[in-house]
Structure formats: C-alpha cells, structure tokens
Amino acid sequence: MELLVVIAIIGLLAAVASSGMGGSDGAKLKTALSVLISQAQAARTTAIAKNAPTRLLIDSGNDRENGHRLIAVAVENADGSWEIAGTPALLPDGATFLVGDGLSPSSTAGGTSAPPPTMALDFRNQHRTWYYLEFDPEGTCEENAGAILVLGLGRHTGTEWVRKNPDLLQAAMIRRSGQVSAFSDPAHIRDAFRAL
C-alpha cells in the first residue's frame, strides 16, 4: 500500500513538472499576445484622440534584443514627420513575431502573405527600420484591413530569429474597423490566412 502511494505521488509530481515546462512557453505567448493587443489598441486610441494617422510599429531588425520583439506606436505630426508616442513594449524573452521565417507569413494585408510595409524611424538615438500597420484618424485600418500578426517562440542564431516550436502560436487580426481579434489555435490561424 505504501509503495502504491509513493508511485502515485511520483506520478503526480512528474505530471505537474511536465505541464509546468510546457506551460511556461504557452504563458510567454499569451503575455506576448496581450502586449500586441494592448499596443494595437493604443495605436487606434491615439489616432482617434490626436485626429492623426498612427502606426503600430514592429522592429524589423534581426538583433537579439529588439529585433521582431519591440513594439511601439508612432503618430504623424502636422509637418508629415513621425514620432514615437507613449512607451514602446518588448515581447517576453523567447517570444517573437514570425516574419519571413519561411514557414508561415507573419502578416498579410489585402489577401497577400507578404510582410507589412516598412518605415525608418529613430528610437533611443538609433536608426531603426520598422514594419507597420496604419490606423487613420477615425481609428479604422482601411489600408491594412485583415492583417494577421503571428507570434511564436523563437531563438536567435546569432544572425536571425528562427522558429523554435511550430505548434505554439498566437495571432491577432487587425480588422477594417480597427478592432483586434485574437487567435490561439494554430488551426484557426491557418484558416484565417486561407480566408483572406
């Protein structure tokens, strides 16, 4: 009887440990999705509040610290220049936007699977290139309607980000209205791409 109790306890501890290991990666992606949605909502709110175009920015660089992990909001000034508004956010360590990884597109607009357009904008006295999705002054996203941003777990090889686990994905779709919809199931993400 004691042996059965010991075996049951060991089995329970093993189950908790294994779910905890897989769960931390899932938790990182859920946090990353929350960061993305929060920044997308901030871009939309800023567009409406300032009655000016805003852009949701994603660092297009391949560096370990910020590349494909840094998200910011930029607003257009009256003179046509752009500046970062608010505080940029960084995805959790290991979470990254899957841009051009050869396995899945990270964004799509107008039914294409090409990466979003890019723009140059300085950040902390560094010249950076950003992917962007634009919100107009009404808070709608006509230009990038249907854009899907996919988040995954990545590792940096020293030169670029590569996908670590193809089965762990989170995604957000920016709708024409400017609203953001979340996808957690990889099958739903693929279906959303096919529907565009």
PyRosetta script that sets phi, psi and omega in degrees:
from pyrosetta import init, pose_from_sequence

init()
pose = pose_from_sequence("MELLVVIAIIGLLAAVASSGMGGSDGAKLKTALSVLISQAQAARTTAIAKNAPTRLLIDSGNDRENGHRLIAVAVENADGSWEIAGTPALLPDGATFLVGDGLSPSSTAGGTSAPPPTMALDFRNQHRTWYYLEFDPEGTCEENAGAILVLGLGRHTGTEWVRKNPDLLQAAMIRRSGQVSAFSDPAHIRDAFRAL")
pose.set_psi(1, -43.0)
pose.set_omega(1, 179.0)
pose.set_phi(2, -63.1)
pose.set_psi(2, -39.1)
pose.set_omega(2, 179.1)
pose.set_phi(3, -62.7)
pose.set_psi(3, -40.9)
pose.set_omega(3, 177.8)
pose.set_phi(4, -64.0)
pose.set_psi(4, -39.7)
pose.set_omega(4, 178.3)
pose.set_phi(5, -63.7)
pose.set_psi(5, -44.1)
pose.set_omega(5, 179.5)
pose.set_phi(6, -62.1)
pose.set_psi(6, -44.8)
pose.set_omega(6, 179.4)
pose.set_phi(7, -62.4)
pose.set_psi(7, -41.3)
pose.set_omega(7, 179.1)
pose.set_phi(8, -63.5)
pose.set_psi(8, -42.0)
pose.set_omega(8, 179.5)
pose.set_phi(9, -65.6)
pose.set_psi(9, -43.2)
pose.set_omega(9, 178.9)
pose.set_phi(10, -61.8)
pose.set_psi(10, -43.3)
pose.set_omega(10, 178.2)
pose.set_phi(11, -61.9)
pose.set_psi(11, -41.4)
pose.set_omega(11, 179.2)
pose.set_phi(12, -64.6)
pose.set_psi(12, -44.0)
pose.set_omega(12, 178.9)
pose.set_phi(13, -64.3)
pose.set_psi(13, -39.6)
pose.set_omega(13, 178.0)
pose.set_phi(14, -63.8)
pose.set_psi(14, -40.9)
pose.set_omega(14, 179.4)
pose.set_phi(15, -64.6)
pose.set_psi(15, -43.6)
pose.set_omega(15, 178.9)
pose.set_phi(16, -63.7)
pose.set_psi(16, -42.7)
pose.set_omega(16, -179.5)
pose.set_phi(17, -64.3)
pose.set_psi(17, -44.3)
pose.set_omega(17, -177.7)
pose.set_phi(18, -69.4)
pose.set_psi(18, -37.7)
pose.set_omega(18, 178.1)
pose.set_phi(19, -70.7)
pose.set_psi(19, -31.0)
pose.set_omega(19, 177.4)
pose.set_phi(20, -66.6)
pose.set_psi(20, -36.9)
pose.set_omega(20, -179.4)
pose.set_phi(21, -69.0)
pose.set_psi(21, -47.7)
pose.set_omega(21, 178.6)
pose.set_phi(22, -70.1)
pose.set_psi(22, -31.5)
pose.set_omega(22, -178.2)
pose.set_phi(23, -67.8)
pose.set_psi(23, -30.0)
pose.set_omega(23, -178.6)
pose.set_phi(24, -67.8)
pose.set_psi(24, -36.7)
pose.set_omega(24, 176.7)
pose.set_phi(25, -66.1)
pose.set_psi(25, -42.8)
pose.set_omega(25, 177.5)
pose.set_phi(26, -63.0)
pose.set_psi(26, -38.6)
pose.set_omega(26, 179.0)
pose.set_phi(27, -65.9)
pose.set_psi(27, -38.2)
pose.set_omega(27, 177.2)
pose.set_phi(28, -60.3)
pose.set_psi(28, -43.6)
pose.set_omega(28, -178.6)
pose.set_phi(29, -69.0)
pose.set_psi(29, -36.7)
pose.set_omega(29, 177.5)
pose.set_phi(30, -65.2)
pose.set_psi(30, -39.8)
pose.set_omega(30, 176.7)
pose.set_phi(31, -64.5)
pose.set_psi(31, -42.7)
pose.set_omega(31, 179.0)
pose.set_phi(32, -60.6)
pose.set_psi(32, -41.8)
pose.set_omega(32, 179.0)
pose.set_phi(33, -64.3)
pose.set_psi(33, -39.7)
pose.set_omega(33, 177.2)
pose.set_phi(34, -62.1)
pose.set_psi(34, -41.3)
pose.set_omega(34, 178.5)
pose.set_phi(35, -62.5)
pose.set_psi(35, -46.0)
pose.set_omega(35, 179.9)
pose.set_phi(36, -60.5)
pose.set_psi(36, -48.1)
pose.set_omega(36, -179.0)
pose.set_phi(37, -62.9)
pose.set_psi(37, -41.3)
pose.set_omega(37, 179.0)
pose.set_phi(38, -61.4)
pose.set_psi(38, -43.9)
pose.set_omega(38, -179.9)
pose.set_phi(39, -69.4)
pose.set_psi(39, -38.0)
pose.set_omega(39, 177.4)
pose.set_phi(40, -63.9)
pose.set_psi(40, -41.4)
pose.set_omega(40, 177.8)
pose.set_phi(41, -66.4)
pose.set_psi(41, -36.6)
pose.set_omega(41, 177.3)
pose.set_phi(42, -64.9)
pose.set_psi(42, -39.0)
pose.set_omega(42, 178.2)
pose.set_phi(43, -62.9)
pose.set_psi(43, -44.3)
pose.set_omega(43, -179.7)
pose.set_phi(44, -65.2)
pose.set_psi(44, -46.0)
pose.set_omega(44, -179.8)
pose.set_phi(45, -62.6)
pose.set_psi(45, -41.3)
pose.set_omega(45, 179.5)
pose.set_phi(46, -63.9)
pose.set_psi(46, -40.8)
pose.set_omega(46, 178.7)
pose.set_phi(47, -58.9)
pose.set_psi(47, -44.8)
pose.set_omega(47, -179.0)
pose.set_phi(48, -69.0)
pose.set_psi(48, -46.2)
pose.set_omega(48, -176.6)
pose.set_phi(49, -65.2)
pose.set_psi(49, -39.3)
pose.set_omega(49, -177.6)
pose.set_phi(50, -94.7)
pose.set_psi(50, -4.0)
pose.set_omega(50, -177.8)
pose.set_phi(51, 49.9)
pose.set_psi(51, 47.5)
pose.set_omega(51, -177.9)
pose.set_phi(52, -146.9)
pose.set_psi(52, 152.1)
pose.set_omega(52, 175.5)
pose.set_phi(53, -59.9)
pose.set_psi(53, 141.2)
pose.set_omega(53, 173.6)
pose.set_phi(54, -129.0)
pose.set_psi(54, 161.5)
pose.set_omega(54, 178.9)
pose.set_phi(55, -131.7)
pose.set_psi(55, 136.2)
pose.set_omega(55, 169.7)
pose.set_phi(56, -84.5)
pose.set_psi(56, 119.1)
pose.set_omega(56, -174.4)
pose.set_phi(57, -105.1)
pose.set_psi(57, 139.6)
pose.set_omega(57, 173.6)
pose.set_phi(58, -128.4)
pose.set_psi(58, 123.5)
pose.set_omega(58, -178.2)
pose.set_phi(59, -58.3)
pose.set_psi(59, 124.2)
pose.set_omega(59, -177.5)
pose.set_phi(60, -90.7)
pose.set_psi(60, -1.2)
pose.set_omega(60, -178.1)
pose.set_phi(61, -70.4)
pose.set_psi(61, 164.6)
pose.set_omega(61, 179.6)
pose.set_phi(62, -106.0)
pose.set_psi(62, 13.6)
pose.set_omega(62, -179.0)
pose.set_phi(63, -71.5)
pose.set_psi(63, 156.9)
pose.set_omega(63, -174.8)
pose.set_phi(64, -63.9)
pose.set_psi(64, -39.0)
pose.set_omega(64, -172.7)
pose.set_phi(65, -78.6)
pose.set_psi(65, -49.4)
pose.set_omega(65, -171.6)
pose.set_phi(66, -113.6)
pose.set_psi(66, -23.4)
pose.set_omega(66, -173.5)
pose.set_phi(67, -58.3)
pose.set_psi(67, 125.0)
pose.set_omega(67, -179.9)
pose.set_phi(68, 60.8)
pose.set_psi(68, 12.8)
pose.set_omega(68, -179.0)
pose.set_phi(69, -123.6)
pose.set_psi(69, -22.4)
pose.set_omega(69, -176.0)
pose.set_phi(70, -90.6)
pose.set_psi(70, 128.4)
pose.set_omega(70, -179.3)
pose.set_phi(71, -122.5)
pose.set_psi(71, 137.5)
pose.set_omega(71, 179.8)
pose.set_phi(72, -144.7)
pose.set_psi(72, 171.8)
pose.set_omega(72, 175.4)
pose.set_phi(73, -120.9)
pose.set_psi(73, 131.5)
pose.set_omega(73, 176.6)
pose.set_phi(74, -118.1)
pose.set_psi(74, 145.4)
pose.set_omega(74, 178.8)
pose.set_phi(75, -122.4)
pose.set_psi(75, 143.8)
pose.set_omega(75, 179.4)
pose.set_phi(76, -84.6)
pose.set_psi(76, 130.3)
pose.set_omega(76, 177.1)
pose.set_phi(77, -82.5)
pose.set_psi(77, 168.4)
pose.set_omega(77, -179.5)
pose.set_phi(78, -60.3)
pose.set_psi(78, -28.9)
pose.set_omega(78, -179.2)
pose.set_phi(79, -85.4)
pose.set_psi(79, 3.9)
pose.set_omega(79, 178.6)
pose.set_phi(80, 90.6)
pose.set_psi(80, -5.3)
pose.set_omega(80, 176.4)
pose.set_phi(81, -81.3)
pose.set_psi(81, 163.1)
pose.set_omega(81, -179.7)
pose.set_phi(82, -117.8)
pose.set_psi(82, 145.9)
pose.set_omega(82, 174.9)
pose.set_phi(83, -141.1)
pose.set_psi(83, 151.2)
pose.set_omega(83, 179.5)
pose.set_phi(84, -73.8)
pose.set_psi(84, 131.6)
pose.set_omega(84, 179.6)
pose.set_phi(85, -110.3)
pose.set_psi(85, 139.5)
pose.set_omega(85, 178.0)
pose.set_phi(86, 73.7)
pose.set_psi(86, -164.2)
pose.set_omega(86, -177.2)
pose.set_phi(87, -104.6)
pose.set_psi(87, 121.6)
pose.set_omega(87, 175.7)
pose.set_phi(88, -61.2)
pose.set_psi(88, 156.9)
pose.set_omega(88, -179.4)
pose.set_phi(89, -121.5)
pose.set_psi(89, 152.2)
pose.set_omega(89, 178.5)
pose.set_phi(90, -117.9)
pose.set_psi(90, 131.3)
pose.set_omega(90, 176.5)
pose.set_phi(91, -63.7)
pose.set_psi(91, 155.8)
pose.set_omega(91, 177.7)
pose.set_phi(92, -58.1)
pose.set_psi(92, 152.1)
pose.set_omega(92, -179.9)
pose.set_phi(93, -54.2)
pose.set_psi(93, 127.6)
pose.set_omega(93, 179.6)
pose.set_phi(94, 96.4)
pose.set_psi(94, -21.5)
pose.set_omega(94, 176.7)
pose.set_phi(95, -89.4)
pose.set_psi(95, 140.6)
pose.set_omega(95, -177.4)
pose.set_phi(96, -152.6)
pose.set_psi(96, 156.6)
pose.set_omega(96, 170.6)
pose.set_phi(97, -75.2)
pose.set_psi(97, 135.5)
pose.set_omega(97, 179.8)
pose.set_phi(98, -90.4)
pose.set_psi(98, 92.8)
pose.set_omega(98, -177.6)
pose.set_phi(99, -112.1)
pose.set_psi(99, 115.6)
pose.set_omega(99, 175.1)
pose.set_phi(100, 58.4)
pose.set_psi(100, 37.6)
pose.set_omega(100, -179.8)
pose.set_phi(101, -83.8)
pose.set_psi(101, 1.1)
pose.set_omega(101, 177.9)
pose.set_phi(102, 83.3)
pose.set_psi(102, -8.0)
pose.set_omega(102, -178.0)
pose.set_phi(103, -109.4)
pose.set_psi(103, -37.5)
pose.set_omega(103, 176.5)
pose.set_phi(104, -151.2)
pose.set_psi(104, 142.9)
pose.set_omega(104, 175.0)
pose.set_phi(105, -68.3)
pose.set_psi(105, 150.8)
pose.set_omega(105, 179.4)
pose.set_phi(106, -93.6)
pose.set_psi(106, -22.2)
pose.set_omega(106, -177.9)
pose.set_phi(107, -150.7)
pose.set_psi(107, 152.7)
pose.set_omega(107, 176.1)
pose.set_phi(108, -145.6)
pose.set_psi(108, 141.5)
pose.set_omega(108, 177.5)
pose.set_phi(109, -140.6)
pose.set_psi(109, 136.9)
pose.set_omega(109, 179.0)
pose.set_phi(110, 63.9)
pose.set_psi(110, 28.0)
pose.set_omega(110, 176.2)
pose.set_phi(111, 83.0)
pose.set_psi(111, 7.5)
pose.set_omega(111, 177.9)
pose.set_phi(112, -104.6)
pose.set_psi(112, 160.6)
pose.set_omega(112, 179.0)
pose.set_phi(113, -107.4)
pose.set_psi(113, 24.4)
pose.set_omega(113, 177.7)
pose.set_phi(114, -78.3)
pose.set_psi(114, 153.8)
pose.set_omega(114, 174.3)
pose.set_phi(115, -61.4)
pose.set_psi(115, 158.8)
pose.set_omega(115, 178.8)
pose.set_phi(116, -65.9)
pose.set_psi(116, 165.5)
pose.set_omega(116, 178.0)
pose.set_phi(117, -65.1)
pose.set_psi(117, 165.7)
pose.set_omega(117, -179.4)
pose.set_phi(118, -120.9)
pose.set_psi(118, 159.1)
pose.set_omega(118, 173.6)
pose.set_phi(119, -145.1)
pose.set_psi(119, 154.3)
pose.set_omega(119, 177.2)
pose.set_phi(120, -98.6)
pose.set_psi(120, 135.9)
pose.set_omega(120, 178.2)
pose.set_phi(121, -157.9)
pose.set_psi(121, 132.2)
pose.set_omega(121, -179.0)
pose.set_phi(122, -72.6)
pose.set_psi(122, 145.2)
pose.set_omega(122, 177.2)
pose.set_phi(123, -141.5)
pose.set_psi(123, 121.3)
pose.set_omega(123, -177.7)
pose.set_phi(124, 50.7)
pose.set_psi(124, 48.0)
pose.set_omega(124, 179.0)
pose.set_phi(125, 60.8)
pose.set_psi(125, 22.8)
pose.set_omega(125, 174.9)
pose.set_phi(126, -118.6)
pose.set_psi(126, 134.8)
pose.set_omega(126, 176.8)
pose.set_phi(127, -77.9)
pose.set_psi(127, 118.1)
pose.set_omega(127, -177.7)
pose.set_phi(128, -126.4)
pose.set_psi(128, 152.7)
pose.set_omega(128, 172.9)
pose.set_phi(129, -108.1)
pose.set_psi(129, 136.0)
pose.set_omega(129, -174.4)
pose.set_phi(130, -124.5)
pose.set_psi(130, 141.7)
pose.set_omega(130, 161.9)
pose.set_phi(131, -76.0)
pose.set_psi(131, 149.7)
pose.set_omega(131, 178.5)
pose.set_phi(132, -146.0)
pose.set_psi(132, 154.4)
pose.set_omega(132, 169.7)
pose.set_phi(133, -125.2)
pose.set_psi(133, 131.9)
pose.set_omega(133, -171.7)
pose.set_phi(134, -104.2)
pose.set_psi(134, 138.0)
pose.set_omega(134, 173.2)
pose.set_phi(135, -109.9)
pose.set_psi(135, 135.1)
pose.set_omega(135, 178.8)
pose.set_phi(136, -84.4)
pose.set_psi(136, 173.8)
pose.set_omega(136, -176.0)
pose.set_phi(137, -58.8)
pose.set_psi(137, -19.3)
pose.set_omega(137, 176.5)
pose.set_phi(138, -85.9)
pose.set_psi(138, -3.1)
pose.set_omega(138, 179.7)
pose.set_phi(139, 86.6)
pose.set_psi(139, 7.3)
pose.set_omega(139, 177.9)
pose.set_phi(140, -91.9)
pose.set_psi(140, 168.1)
pose.set_omega(140, -174.1)
pose.set_phi(141, -128.0)
pose.set_psi(141, 56.9)
pose.set_omega(141, -175.3)
pose.set_phi(142, -59.3)
pose.set_psi(142, -46.0)
pose.set_omega(142, -173.9)
pose.set_phi(143, -64.4)
pose.set_psi(143, -35.4)
pose.set_omega(143, -176.1)
pose.set_phi(144, -116.2)
pose.set_psi(144, 28.2)
pose.set_omega(144, -177.0)
pose.set_phi(145, -56.5)
pose.set_psi(145, 131.2)
pose.set_omega(145, 178.9)
pose.set_phi(146, 86.4)
pose.set_psi(146, 5.2)
pose.set_omega(146, 179.8)
pose.set_phi(147, -62.2)
pose.set_psi(147, 133.6)
pose.set_omega(147, 178.1)
pose.set_phi(148, -117.2)
pose.set_psi(148, 123.5)
pose.set_omega(148, 177.9)
pose.set_phi(149, -106.0)
pose.set_psi(149, 123.7)
pose.set_omega(149, -176.3)
pose.set_phi(150, -106.6)
pose.set_psi(150, 131.9)
pose.set_omega(150, 176.9)
pose.set_phi(151, -109.5)
pose.set_psi(151, 142.6)
pose.set_omega(151, 176.8)
pose.set_phi(152, -148.3)
pose.set_psi(152, -179.2)
pose.set_omega(152, 175.5)
pose.set_phi(153, -92.3)
pose.set_psi(153, 133.2)
pose.set_omega(153, -178.7)
pose.set_phi(154, -133.5)
pose.set_psi(154, 167.2)
pose.set_omega(154, 171.8)
pose.set_phi(155, -135.6)
pose.set_psi(155, 149.5)
pose.set_omega(155, -177.9)
pose.set_phi(156, -95.3)
pose.set_psi(156, 125.0)
pose.set_omega(156, -175.7)
pose.set_phi(157, -85.0)
pose.set_psi(157, -2.5)
pose.set_omega(157, -173.6)
pose.set_phi(158, 108.3)
pose.set_psi(158, -23.5)
pose.set_omega(158, 177.6)
pose.set_phi(159, -126.9)
pose.set_psi(159, -24.7)
pose.set_omega(159, -177.8)
pose.set_phi(160, -157.7)
pose.set_psi(160, 169.0)
pose.set_omega(160, 175.1)
pose.set_phi(161, -90.8)
pose.set_psi(161, 134.2)
pose.set_omega(161, 175.5)
pose.set_phi(162, -126.8)
pose.set_psi(162, 151.0)
pose.set_omega(162, -178.2)
pose.set_phi(163, -70.1)
pose.set_psi(163, 136.2)
pose.set_omega(163, -178.3)
pose.set_phi(164, -94.1)
pose.set_psi(164, -43.2)
pose.set_omega(164, -176.0)
pose.set_phi(165, -136.7)
pose.set_psi(165, 107.9)
pose.set_omega(165, -175.7)
pose.set_phi(166, -68.0)
pose.set_psi(166, -13.9)
pose.set_omega(166, -177.4)
pose.set_phi(167, -92.2)
pose.set_psi(167, -11.5)
pose.set_omega(167, 179.2)
pose.set_phi(168, -103.5)
pose.set_psi(168, 106.0)
pose.set_omega(168, -179.0)
pose.set_phi(169, -137.3)
pose.set_psi(169, 151.9)
pose.set_omega(169, 168.1)
pose.set_phi(170, -136.2)
pose.set_psi(170, 150.0)
pose.set_omega(170, -179.9)
pose.set_phi(171, -148.5)
pose.set_psi(171, 158.0)
pose.set_omega(171, 175.0)
pose.set_phi(172, -134.3)
pose.set_psi(172, 137.1)
pose.set_omega(172, 175.8)
pose.set_phi(173, -106.7)
pose.set_psi(173, 130.0)
pose.set_omega(173, 174.5)
pose.set_phi(174, -92.8)
pose.set_psi(174, 115.9)
pose.set_omega(174, -176.9)
pose.set_phi(175, -86.3)
pose.set_psi(175, 164.2)
pose.set_omega(175, -179.7)
pose.set_phi(176, -54.0)
pose.set_psi(176, -36.4)
pose.set_omega(176, -179.1)
pose.set_phi(177, -71.1)
pose.set_psi(177, -10.6)
pose.set_omega(177, -176.7)
pose.set_phi(178, 94.8)
pose.set_psi(178, -8.7)
pose.set_omega(178, 177.9)
pose.set_phi(179, -72.2)
pose.set_psi(179, 156.2)
pose.set_omega(179, -178.2)
pose.set_phi(180, -116.4)
pose.set_psi(180, 131.7)
pose.set_omega(180, 175.6)
pose.set_phi(181, -113.9)
pose.set_psi(181, 137.7)
pose.set_omega(181, -178.7)
pose.set_phi(182, -99.3)
pose.set_psi(182, 144.8)
pose.set_omega(182, 174.3)
pose.set_phi(183, -127.0)
pose.set_psi(183, 130.3)
pose.set_omega(183, 178.4)
pose.set_phi(184, -112.5)
pose.set_psi(184, -23.1)
pose.set_omega(184, -176.8)
pose.set_phi(185, -91.3)
pose.set_psi(185, 122.2)
pose.set_omega(185, 179.9)
pose.set_phi(186, -52.9)
pose.set_psi(186, -35.1)
pose.set_omega(186, 178.9)
pose.set_phi(187, -65.4)
pose.set_psi(187, -39.2)
pose.set_omega(187, 178.2)
pose.set_phi(188, -67.4)
pose.set_psi(188, -35.4)
pose.set_omega(188, 178.2)
pose.set_phi(189, -64.1)
pose.set_psi(189, -46.2)
pose.set_omega(189, 178.9)
pose.set_phi(190, -63.1)
pose.set_psi(190, -40.1)
pose.set_omega(190, 178.2)
pose.set_phi(191, -62.4)
pose.set_psi(191, -39.5)
pose.set_omega(191, 179.7)
pose.set_phi(192, -64.0)
pose.set_psi(192, -40.7)
pose.set_omega(192, 177.1)
pose.set_phi(193, -62.6)
pose.set_psi(193, -43.9)
pose.set_omega(193, -178.3)
pose.set_phi(194, -65.8)
pose.set_psi(194, -29.4)
pose.set_omega(194, -176.8)
pose.set_phi(195, -75.6)
pose.set_psi(195, -16.2)
pose.set_omega(195, -178.2)
pose.set_phi(196, -75.1)
pose.dump_pdb("model.pdb")
